[in-house]
């Protein structure tokens, strides 16, 4: 399948499980590629889809294994090994996204495949804790950027930095979370970037965010990464709140298990438990409740990093007052202001979710659970009469 990348000297296609870019003249390439990475000249860039059944392991020898695999896969293409740069991913090539931008005489194309099963945040304790990875679903974000221009070596380093910044912005805009810490992800554990230029035209020396080239990179990479994630994993910014909570390790089922400790009726009656879960999910699907929960998630993140002015270390201080305001908004809305508000301490959610949600989020979700439960009991009592 031919791909249109809007740079005349370069052809692109998907052939079997490979994305292949070929240039009529040597390109200058700077990359973190497994095969022939670094700064070099080459005529081709190849991205290979790795099926799960290959059995490649993500361990200390991953780059050696991956290099051997790439040499084998690209060896069938008839391209001299010293004339190509090779990367790999578990993302399917049909889910690739291409974004082209132009400014005056600069044309830039960003090509992305993406999966975030192993999303991470810079600074996560992964290597030091020897976190284990299964051999499948690597979820690599691979970004190839081609500039129809002549970039200096230092400009290429500058451009790779801007590419990385743009990728991080895309992940933030989609609220992709680290698999390891739950914080906003900045990458996956196996990302690759390939920057190539055709060496045509005048010398370009800078690629920071305030330059024309940097602006093109930012726009194109952000779009390509977001669309590639939509294609591969159906990750969109307006996905349901329940899914976003699950990505943080929080499920309605687990919250109900904890809630059942103070409500024997849910612990003893499976039918009522399932109905309660259904009602909680319905409440969390309401746009207004979802907005309050999302606001609480953001408040907790800002409190954790000290971004709330004069935020006391004691979470029962000023946070206590704000959590009461947020809880009242939830209970008033769900009960249509028919019931008198009573503060609900969110302690019962602390034992399991203390690391996954802060005081504000626990307060909001506690209010949702209690409000749903209150109506649930009323309806159950009416049915018994």
VMD Tcl script that draws the C-alpha trace (Angstrom):
set ca {
  {0.00 0.00 0.00}
  {1.45 3.32 -1.10}
  {1.55 6.23 1.35}
  {1.57 9.92 0.48}
  {4.12 11.90 2.46}
  {4.32 15.00 0.22}
  {8.11 14.97 -0.21}
  {8.91 14.33 -3.87}
  {12.25 12.58 -3.45}
  {10.90 10.01 -0.99}
  {8.53 7.11 -1.55}
  {6.63 5.39 1.25}
  {4.68 2.15 1.37}
  {3.46 -0.58 3.69}
  {4.63 -3.97 2.54}
  {3.50 -6.98 4.55}
  {4.35 -6.05 8.15}
  {6.79 -3.27 7.29}
  {6.65 0.48 6.74}
  {9.32 1.32 4.15}
  {10.63 4.78 3.25}
  {13.03 5.06 0.32}
  {14.88 8.16 -0.82}
  {16.36 8.71 -4.27}
  {19.36 10.36 -2.64}
  {21.03 9.67 0.71}
  {19.34 11.26 3.70}
  {21.10 12.50 6.80}
  {19.54 10.64 9.72}
  {19.78 10.98 13.49}
  {17.95 8.25 15.40}
  {17.67 6.05 18.44}
  {17.03 3.10 16.11}
  {18.00 -0.42 17.15}
  {19.47 -1.10 13.71}
  {22.04 1.46 12.53}
  {21.07 4.12 15.05}
  {22.99 7.32 15.72}
  {24.03 9.92 13.14}
  {24.58 8.54 9.65}
  {23.57 8.70 6.00}
  {21.14 6.16 4.58}
  {18.66 5.80 1.74}
  {15.96 3.90 3.60}
  {14.05 3.81 6.87}
  {12.18 0.64 7.78}
  {9.75 0.10 10.65}
  {8.89 -3.54 11.30}
  {5.79 -4.83 13.05}
  {6.69 -7.51 15.58}
  {3.96 -10.13 16.00}
  {3.36 -11.23 19.59}
  {4.27 -14.81 18.77}
  {7.92 -13.93 18.04}
  {8.75 -14.45 21.71}
  {11.20 -11.53 21.89}
  {11.79 -10.58 25.50}
  {12.13 -7.09 26.89}
  {15.13 -7.61 29.11}
  {18.79 -6.60 29.28}
  {19.45 -8.31 25.94}
  {16.49 -6.77 24.13}
  {18.57 -4.59 21.83}
  {20.77 -7.48 20.77}
  {17.75 -9.69 20.10}
  {15.89 -6.90 18.35}
  {18.90 -6.12 16.17}
  {19.14 -9.72 15.02}
  {15.41 -9.80 14.34}
  {15.53 -6.57 12.34}
  {18.48 -7.71 10.25}
  {16.59 -10.87 9.40}
  {13.33 -9.05 8.55}
  {14.93 -6.27 6.49}
  {17.29 -8.67 4.72}
  {14.45 -9.74 2.44}
  {13.91 -6.23 1.07}
  {16.93 -6.09 -1.20}
  {18.27 -2.98 0.57}
  {21.95 -3.01 1.57}
  {22.11 -3.27 5.36}
  {24.40 -0.26 5.64}
  {21.88 1.86 3.72}
  {18.92 1.52 6.06}
  {17.85 2.48 9.55}
  {15.56 -0.03 11.26}
  {13.06 0.25 14.10}
  {10.34 -2.07 15.39}
  {7.00 -2.01 17.16}
  {4.08 -4.18 18.21}
  {1.69 -1.56 16.77}
  {0.10 -2.56 13.48}
  {1.35 -0.69 10.44}
  {-2.18 -0.15 9.13}
  {-2.72 2.12 12.15}
  {0.03 4.52 11.10}
  {-0.76 8.23 10.92}
  {0.96 10.79 8.71}
  {0.89 14.54 9.27}
  {2.51 17.03 6.88}
  {3.10 20.71 7.58}
  {4.59 23.48 5.45}
  {5.99 26.91 6.17}
  {7.34 28.95 3.26}
  {9.94 26.62 1.67}
  {10.10 24.09 4.54}
  {8.08 20.88 4.26}
  {7.96 18.42 7.13}
  {6.22 15.07 7.46}
  {5.71 13.22 10.75}
  {4.89 9.50 10.66}
  {3.79 7.75 13.86}
  {2.77 4.32 15.04}
  {1.81 4.13 18.67}
  {0.66 1.94 21.52}
  {0.88 2.73 25.22}
  {0.47 -0.58 27.01}
  {3.80 0.12 28.71}
  {3.51 3.86 29.13}
  {5.94 5.36 31.64}
  {6.88 8.67 33.21}
  {10.42 10.00 33.24}
  {11.78 9.22 36.70}
  {9.62 6.15 37.32}
  {11.42 3.52 39.39}
  {11.55 0.79 36.77}
  {15.13 -0.34 36.30}
  {16.02 0.10 39.97}
  {13.09 -2.09 41.03}
  {13.68 -4.51 38.16}
  {10.07 -4.29 37.05}
  {9.17 -7.27 34.90}
  {7.79 -7.07 31.38}
  {5.87 -9.82 29.61}
  {7.14 -10.60 26.13}
  {4.15 -9.08 24.32}
  {2.33 -5.78 23.92}
  {5.32 -3.51 24.13}
  {3.26 -0.52 23.02}
  {6.11 1.44 21.47}
  {5.62 4.97 20.16}
  {7.73 5.24 17.01}
  {8.05 8.66 15.39}
  {9.71 9.29 12.04}
  {10.13 12.92 11.02}
  {11.37 13.82 7.55}
  {12.37 17.38 6.71}
  {12.75 18.47 3.11}
  {15.69 20.69 3.98}
  {19.31 20.74 5.11}
  {19.73 20.54 8.87}
  {23.01 21.03 10.69}
  {24.05 18.36 13.18}
  {23.22 20.57 16.16}
  {19.86 21.44 14.60}
  {19.04 17.75 14.36}
  {19.73 17.30 18.07}
  {17.54 20.34 18.74}
  {14.80 18.85 16.53}
  {14.84 15.49 18.33}
  {14.34 17.38 21.59}
  {11.34 19.21 20.11}
  {9.91 15.94 18.76}
  {10.09 14.47 22.26}
  {8.42 17.54 23.75}
  {5.60 17.29 21.21}
  {5.08 13.59 21.95}
  {4.83 14.34 25.66}
  {2.23 17.04 24.99}
  {0.17 14.57 22.95}
  {0.23 12.07 25.83}
  {-0.78 14.79 28.27}
  {-3.66 15.90 26.07}
  {-4.93 12.32 25.99}
  {-4.33 11.80 29.74}
  {-2.23 8.70 29.14}
  {-1.00 7.35 32.48}
  {2.21 5.57 33.45}
  {1.73 1.85 33.98}
  {4.21 2.05 36.85}
  {3.45 5.22 38.82}
  {0.03 6.30 37.55}
  {1.40 9.76 36.74}
  {0.94 11.43 33.37}
  {3.05 9.44 30.94}
  {5.91 11.01 29.00}
  {6.74 8.00 26.82}
  {6.67 4.23 26.71}
  {9.60 2.09 27.81}
  {10.73 1.30 24.25}
  {10.11 4.46 22.18}
  {12.14 5.25 19.08}
  {12.64 8.45 17.14}
  {14.07 8.83 13.64}
  {14.80 12.27 12.21}
  {15.84 12.52 8.56}
  {16.51 15.40 6.21}
  {16.91 15.45 2.45}
  {19.89 17.88 2.62}
  {18.26 20.14 0.02}
  {18.14 23.92 0.17}
  {19.74 26.27 2.65}
  {21.19 25.31 6.00}
  {18.75 25.26 8.92}
  {20.50 25.75 12.25}
  {17.75 25.76 14.87}
  {14.63 23.73 15.62}
  {13.42 24.95 19.00}
  {9.77 25.70 19.68}
  {10.15 29.37 18.68}
  {11.50 28.56 15.20}
  {9.51 27.78 12.03}
  {10.90 24.24 11.96}
  {10.16 23.70 15.65}
  {6.58 24.89 15.16}
  {6.08 22.47 12.26}
  {7.50 19.63 14.37}
  {5.20 20.43 17.27}
  {2.04 20.56 15.19}
  {2.77 17.50 13.07}
  {4.08 15.22 15.81}
  {1.24 16.03 18.20}
  {-1.34 15.26 15.52}
  {0.37 12.10 14.27}
  {0.85 10.60 17.74}
  {-2.73 11.33 18.83}
  {-4.23 9.91 15.65}
  {-1.97 6.85 15.77}
  {-3.17 6.14 19.33}
  {-6.76 6.56 18.22}
  {-6.14 4.09 15.39}
  {-4.26 1.52 17.49}
  {-5.97 1.61 20.88}
  {-8.99 3.87 20.43}
  {-7.56 6.35 22.91}
  {-9.34 9.67 22.53}
  {-9.47 12.64 24.84}
  {-13.22 12.32 25.52}
  {-13.21 8.61 26.35}
  {-15.53 7.60 29.22}
  {-14.56 8.46 32.78}
  {-14.90 4.82 33.86}
  {-12.19 3.89 31.36}
  {-9.91 6.67 32.59}
  {-10.37 5.52 36.18}
  {-9.59 1.95 35.16}
  {-6.37 3.18 33.53}
  {-5.44 4.45 36.99}
  {-6.20 1.06 38.55}
  {-9.57 2.16 39.95}
  {-12.66 0.11 39.12}
  {-16.27 0.37 40.24}
  {-16.18 -3.31 41.14}
  {-13.25 -2.83 43.54}
  {-14.84 0.25 45.09}
  {-18.05 -1.72 45.60}
  {-16.10 -4.48 47.36}
  {-14.79 -1.91 49.85}
  {-18.18 -0.26 50.16}
  {-19.73 -3.65 50.92}
  {-17.81 -3.68 54.21}
  {-20.30 -1.12 55.54}
  {-23.28 -2.54 53.70}
  {-24.00 -6.20 54.30}
  {-26.86 -6.19 51.80}
  {-24.38 -5.70 48.93}
  {-22.06 -8.33 50.34}
  {-24.75 -10.96 50.72}
  {-26.92 -10.44 47.65}
  {-25.19 -10.81 44.27}
  {-28.19 -9.54 42.33}
  {-28.39 -6.35 44.38}
  {-24.62 -5.93 44.19}
  {-24.69 -6.14 40.40}
  {-27.56 -3.67 40.24}
  {-25.69 -1.28 42.53}
  {-22.60 -1.47 40.31}
  {-24.79 -0.71 37.30}
  {-26.25 2.36 39.03}
  {-22.81 3.65 40.09}
  {-21.54 3.30 36.52}
  {-24.60 5.17 35.30}
  {-23.87 8.02 37.73}
  {-20.21 8.19 36.66}
  {-21.33 8.35 33.03}
  {-23.20 11.58 33.73}
  {-21.27 14.47 32.19}
  {-21.56 16.70 35.25}
  {-20.45 14.01 37.72}
  {-17.62 13.05 35.36}
  {-16.48 16.68 35.27}
  {-16.36 16.83 39.08}
  {-14.40 13.58 39.32}
  {-11.92 14.76 36.67}
  {-11.56 18.05 38.55}
  {-10.81 16.11 41.75}
  {-8.17 14.04 39.96}
  {-6.47 17.24 38.85}
  {-6.71 18.74 42.34}
  {-5.03 15.68 43.81}
  {-2.22 15.84 41.27}
  {-1.65 19.53 41.95}
  {-1.74 18.94 45.70}
  {0.78 16.10 45.37}
  {3.26 18.32 43.54}
  {2.68 21.35 45.78}
  {0.91 23.45 43.16}
  {-1.98 24.43 45.44}
  {-0.87 27.55 47.36}
  {-0.37 27.06 51.09}
  {-1.57 23.49 50.83}
  {-1.04 22.01 54.34}
  {0.64 18.66 54.73}
  {-2.32 17.56 56.82}
  {-4.93 16.53 54.25}
  {-7.68 17.07 56.82}
  {-6.95 20.81 56.85}
  {-7.96 23.10 54.05}
  {-8.59 20.11 51.79}
  {-11.27 19.01 54.23}
  {-13.28 22.19 53.58}
  {-12.99 21.96 49.80}
  {-13.87 18.26 49.79}
  {-17.09 19.11 51.67}
  {-17.99 21.67 49.00}
  {-17.34 19.16 46.22}
  {-19.27 16.42 48.01}
  {-22.28 18.70 48.48}
  {-22.25 19.48 44.76}
  {-22.35 15.74 44.01}
  {-25.07 14.82 46.49}
  {-27.23 17.84 45.60}
  {-27.00 17.02 41.93}
  {-27.67 13.29 42.22}
  {-30.56 13.74 44.67}
  {-31.86 16.82 42.86}
  {-31.45 18.67 46.17}
  {-34.21 16.62 47.79}
  {-31.97 15.40 50.62}
  {-30.06 17.20 53.33}
  {-26.32 17.04 52.74}
  {-24.24 15.13 55.27}
  {-20.45 14.97 55.05}
  {-19.19 11.52 54.10}
  {-15.70 10.62 55.24}
  {-13.87 8.86 52.40}
  {-11.72 6.71 54.70}
  {-13.21 3.43 53.53}
  {-11.60 3.94 50.12}
  {-8.16 4.60 51.65}
  {-7.02 1.07 52.40}
  {-6.71 -0.01 48.78}
  {-6.76 3.20 46.76}
  {-4.63 5.53 48.88}
  {-1.79 5.45 46.33}
  {-4.11 5.60 43.31}
  {-6.35 8.47 44.34}
  {-5.92 11.39 46.68}
  {-8.20 12.95 49.24}
  {-10.27 14.96 46.73}
  {-10.95 12.01 44.45}
  {-11.81 9.72 47.35}
  {-14.19 12.39 48.66}
  {-16.01 12.75 45.35}
  {-16.25 9.02 44.66}
  {-17.42 8.39 48.23}
  {-20.20 10.92 47.71}
  {-21.20 9.22 44.46}
  {-21.28 5.80 46.12}
  {-23.30 7.00 49.13}
  {-25.75 8.97 47.00}
  {-26.38 6.03 44.70}
  {-26.65 3.70 47.69}
  {-29.17 5.97 49.42}
  {-31.46 5.99 46.38}
  {-30.79 2.30 45.90}
  {-32.05 1.48 49.41}
  {-35.12 3.66 48.97}
  {-36.07 1.94 45.73}
  {-35.42 -1.48 47.28}
  {-37.66 -0.64 50.26}
  {-40.47 0.45 47.92}
  {-40.18 -2.80 45.99}
  {-40.49 -4.79 49.23}
  {-43.81 -3.16 50.16}
}
mol new
graphics top color blue
foreach p $ca { graphics top sphere $p radius 0.5 }
foreach p [lrange $ca 0 end-1] q [lrange $ca 1 end] { graphics top cylinder $p $q radius 0.2 }
display resetview
